[in-house]
Amino acid sequence: MADREQLHELRQRAHNAGIEGNSKMTEEQLRQALRQVGKGVEPQMAKRQAKS
């Protein structure tokens, strides 16, 4: 159950960071996209980079 809560938290953080449509992203993809946004990358660009 803790993994599910952690994933939910990551999805919420991604949503708050402007990464829309993140429901099919893996935990690692979410973490990578959030790191990119933290470095100043546009949210949707970070999403595309994380998914590729």
C-alpha angles and dihedrals in degrees: 000000000000091000091054091050091048091051090049090051091051091049090050092049090049091050091049089050090055098258099140124194096025097145094106096045119108123237091258092049090051092050092048093048092048090051090051093049088050088057092053102265116145110262097240092045089051089051093051092047092049093050095049 
